[in-house]
């Protein structure tokens, strides 16, 4: 006796095709240029990973999760997006709720290396405050970072 599948195999494949959504357009521009020196297949893989991570972020509210797990997953997905955007040499973000940023966080926000940011401070292009402790870390105010970001876009 021949066994019958409840759903034809062709229909399963078509359902998979219709289920894959390109992703949210809010963070992905229509065209992201391939950065110089990045292999074309790495570029395509990064774009797929970006769309997949955006889909996961969009579906997160629909999932039944403990609030702590939801927050951790959201942070994980946002960090993945940040790493992908950094590899594609896209700006990471804008100053948010935080008032003061350390050197590395400020550099990530602007989209440059921390060494470049320290060079800009020494040249007088960016203003920072120094703590009076043993290591004397630099602190950047969010208004100063917003001014630098606006200057880079012009």
Phi, psi and omega in degrees: 000136183273134179270142180251140176280140179296329179231131178302146183297323179301324180291324178298316180297318181292327177294322178296320181295317182287337182284330181284116182259146183297321178132177181285136181272355186291324181255347182256113177296164180299325180221121176252114181293147178286123180296147179297138179090355180262129181296147185295328179285326174295319178301313180295321179296320179295320178296318177297318180295323179295314179296319179296319180292322176296321176298317179298319178296320181290327181276353184299318179297334182283338184282145178272102183225156171294144183304324179294318179294319179300315181295320179293319177296319180297318178297319180298314181294320179294322177294321176299316178299319179298318179294319179295315180297324178295318179295325179276002181057044175259155176297143186278316182181194179237160176301133184248228185288337182290139181268317181243139181238142172283173188300311184295317179295320179295320180294319177298320181297319180284326181099026177234174177285154178294330178293321177297318180296318178296322177298318179295324178295315180296327180280350180087008181283331180231140180260140177219163175254145178249138176282154180259054178242188184302310184269347179052062179291155178269141176236133182246131178281148185295329177295322178294319179293322177297322178295319180293316180298318179295325178291329179287329183285337183281000000 
